[in-house]
Amino acid sequence: MRCGRPLAASVAAAVAISLSACGGLPTTSAVQQGSLVGEQAAQPIRVQPDGPSVGATPEQIVRGFIRAGAGAGFDDDHAIARSFLTPNVKDDWQPDSGVEVFGDQSPLRIELLNPTTVRVTASIVAQVDGAGSYREVPAGTSAHAIFGIQKLGVGWRISLPQKGFGLWLSASDLDRIYQPFTIAYVSTATRTIVGDRRWFPITSGLAPTLARAQLAPAPSYPGGLAQTGVPHRPQLSVAAARPRSPL
């Protein structure tokens, strides 16, 4: 995975100790080169996903829905992916609830269990939870998801996404869409800053996403050795999180 983008430079510069992608609190860290002064920010590649095609089978609808999830950045609200869902559930789907990352050489296995039920299976290599924490999984780990399908006038649509289903992305799509950022905490034991590496999609909503992550309570895995230093239950103003226009 590529690490470090100019968007994270201001946070990373203040961090003296970094957690690994899988969690943990190291005692040392290697020196890493940051962004050059005046360096132009590289823009992620935008991919426009395809919507449902006429006459698509239930298996094709589910495959198209999963593929459309890789359109983050081009389509921040995942409107195209939501078009694979029936109108009564399209707004209930939460794509930011977590990511299952499957290998680039591990194709999805899609099975029609009965006329209105589809199961998807994939060999995954990593997971990103709803808070942005990245975790590699043991070799041979599989993920499964069940979808209910309904025939509408426009064709087959997903009427029952699996509870808690977020995104399934290939490793290369994760590398294209998501980038690591450092959330900084204050050590409760020493006069140091503790950094927690998180993965978030590069979209227009990145600034408020990073702000919410920074204002949230410190995660439990540092063992109580870190705190935010932010007052309890702060309120985030969306207007305050928006970037200002240059003067």
C-alpha positions in Angstrom: 0.0 0.0 0.0 1.2 3.5 -0.6 1.6 5.5 2.5 1.5 9.3 3.1 -0.3 12.0 1.1 0.1 15.8 1.5 -3.4 15.8 3.1 -1.9 14.1 6.1 1.3 16.0 6.4 0.2 18.5 9.0 -0.9 15.8 11.3 2.0 13.4 10.7 4.5 16.2 11.4 3.3 16.4 15.0 3.5 12.7 15.7 6.6 11.3 17.4 5.5 7.7 17.8 3.3 5.8 15.3 1.2 2.7 15.8 1.4 0.0 13.2 -1.5 -0.6 10.8 -2.7 -3.5 13.0 -2.5 -1.6 16.3 0.1 -1.8 19.1 2.4 0.8 20.7 6.0 0.6 19.4 8.9 2.1 21.4 10.8 3.2 18.2 10.0 4.1 14.7 11.9 4.6 11.5 12.4 8.1 10.0 10.1 8.6 7.1 10.3 11.2 4.4 7.4 13.7 4.3 6.0 15.8 1.6 8.2 18.4 -0.1 7.5 22.1 0.5 5.3 23.3 -2.3 4.7 19.8 -3.7 1.5 19.5 -5.6 -1.1 17.2 -4.1 -1.6 14.0 -6.2 -5.2 13.3 -7.0 -6.5 9.8 -6.7 -7.8 8.0 -9.8 -11.5 8.4 -10.1 -13.4 5.4 -11.4 -17.0 5.7 -12.6 -18.9 2.5 -11.8 -21.6 1.0 -14.0 -25.2 0.9 -12.8 -27.6 -2.0 -13.3 -27.9 -3.3 -16.8 -31.1 -4.3 -18.5 -31.9 -8.0 -18.1 -29.2 -8.6 -15.5 -29.5 -11.8 -13.5 -29.6 -11.8 -9.7 -25.9 -12.9 -9.6 -25.0 -10.0 -12.0 -26.9 -7.5 -9.9 -25.0 -8.6 -6.7 -21.7 -8.5 -8.5 -22.4 -5.1 -10.0 -23.4 -3.8 -6.5 -20.1 -4.9 -5.0 -18.1 -3.5 -7.9 -19.9 -0.2 -7.7 -18.6 0.2 -4.1 -15.2 0.9 -5.6 -16.5 4.2 -7.0 -15.8 6.2 -3.9 -14.3 9.5 -4.8 -16.2 9.8 -8.1 -19.4 9.1 -6.3 -19.1 10.0 -2.6 -22.6 9.0 -1.7 -22.4 5.7 -3.6 -25.5 6.7 -5.5 -24.7 4.3 -8.3 -24.2 1.4 -5.9 -27.5 2.3 -4.2 -29.2 2.0 -7.6 -28.7 -1.8 -7.3 -30.9 -1.7 -4.1 -34.7 -1.6 -3.9 -36.0 1.9 -3.1 -37.1 0.9 0.4 -33.6 -0.1 1.5 -31.2 2.0 -0.6 -30.9 4.6 2.2 -30.4 2.1 4.9 -27.1 0.7 3.5 -24.0 2.0 5.4 -21.0 1.7 3.1 -18.7 3.3 5.8 -19.5 0.5 8.3 -16.3 -1.5 7.3 -14.4 -3.0 4.4 -13.5 -6.6 3.5 -10.4 -6.6 1.4 -10.0 -9.5 -1.0 -6.9 -10.4 -3.0 -6.5 -9.1 -6.5 -6.1 -12.8 -7.7 -9.0 -14.0 -5.6 -12.2 -13.7 -7.6 -15.6 -13.4 -5.9 -17.6 -16.6 -5.8 -21.3 -15.8 -6.4 -24.0 -18.5 -6.0 -27.7 -18.4 -6.5 -29.0 -20.4 -3.4 -32.7 -20.1 -4.5 -34.6 -17.8 -6.9 -34.4 -14.8 -4.5 -31.2 -15.4 -2.5 -27.6 -14.9 -3.5 -24.5 -15.8 -1.5 -21.1 -14.2 -2.1 -17.8 -15.7 -0.8 -14.3 -14.3 -1.1 -10.8 -15.0 0.3 -9.9 -11.9 2.2 -6.5 -10.5 3.1 -7.4 -7.6 5.4 -10.2 -5.7 7.0 -10.8 -2.0 7.7 -13.4 -1.3 10.5 -15.8 1.6 10.6 -13.3 3.6 12.6 -10.6 3.2 9.9 -8.4 0.7 11.7 -6.6 -1.6 9.3 -6.0 -5.3 10.2 -4.5 -8.1 8.2 -6.1 -11.5 8.6 -4.6 -15.0 8.6 -4.1 -16.7 5.3 -7.1 -18.7 4.2 -9.6 -16.4 5.9 -13.0 -16.2 4.0 -15.8 -13.7 4.1 -19.5 -14.6 3.3 -22.5 -12.4 2.6 -26.1 -13.2 1.9 -28.4 -11.0 -0.2 -32.2 -11.1 -0.7 -33.2 -10.3 -4.3 -36.5 -9.0 -5.6 -37.9 -8.6 -9.1 -39.2 -5.1 -9.9 -40.5 -3.5 -13.0 -36.9 -2.4 -13.9 -35.4 -5.8 -13.2 -33.8 -7.6 -10.3 -32.7 -5.5 -7.3 -31.2 -6.3 -3.9 -34.0 -6.1 -1.3 -32.2 -7.4 1.7 -28.4 -6.6 2.1 -26.7 -8.5 4.8 -26.8 -6.7 8.1 -23.6 -4.8 8.7 -22.5 -5.2 5.1 -20.2 -2.2 4.1 -17.8 -2.5 1.2 -15.9 -5.3 -0.4 -12.9 -4.0 -2.2 -9.9 -5.6 -4.0 -6.5 -4.8 -2.5 -5.7 -2.6 -5.5 -9.0 -0.7 -5.1 -8.3 -0.2 -1.4 -4.9 1.2 -2.3 -6.5 3.5 -4.9 -9.4 4.8 -2.8 -8.1 4.7 0.8 -5.0 6.3 2.3 -3.5 6.1 5.8 -3.7 9.1 8.1 -2.3 9.6 11.6 -4.7 10.4 14.5 -2.7 11.9 17.3 -3.3 11.3 21.0 -1.6 12.4 24.2 0.3 9.8 26.3 -1.0 9.5 29.9 2.4 8.2 31.0 5.0 10.4 29.3 5.4 13.8 27.6 4.9 12.3 24.1 2.4 12.1 21.4 0.9 8.7 20.4 -0.1 8.2 16.8 -2.8 5.8 15.6 -2.7 4.9 11.9 -6.2 5.0 10.3 -7.4 4.4 6.7 -10.0 6.6 5.2 -11.4 7.1 1.6 -10.1 10.1 -0.3 -13.4 11.9 -0.9 -14.8 15.5 -0.5 -15.8 14.5 3.0 -12.3 13.6 4.1 -11.8 16.8 6.3 -14.9 16.2 8.6 -14.1 12.5 8.7 -10.6 13.2 10.0 -12.0 15.7 12.5 -14.6 13.3 13.8 -11.9 10.6 14.2 -9.6 13.0 16.1 -12.4 14.2 18.4 -13.6 10.7 19.2 -12.4 8.9 22.4 -9.1 7.2 22.1 -9.4 3.5 21.1 -9.0 0.8 23.8 -6.0 -1.0 22.2 -3.3 1.4 23.5 -4.2 -0.1 27.0 -5.3 3.2 28.5 -1.9 4.8 27.7 -3.4 7.5 25.5 -6.1 10.1 25.6 -7.5 12.7 23.2 -7.1 15.8 25.4 -10.4 16.9 23.9 -13.3 17.9 26.2 -16.0 15.2 26.7 -18.6 14.8 23.9 -17.4 17.8 21.7 -19.7 19.0 18.9 -18.3 19.3 15.4 -19.5 22.1 13.2 -19.7 21.0 9.6 -19.1 24.6 8.4 -15.9 24.7 10.5 -14.6 21.5 8.9 -14.9 22.9 5.4 -11.7 24.1 3.8 -11.6 27.9 3.3 -11.2 29.5 -0.1 -7.8 31.2 -0.6 -7.7 34.9 -0.2 
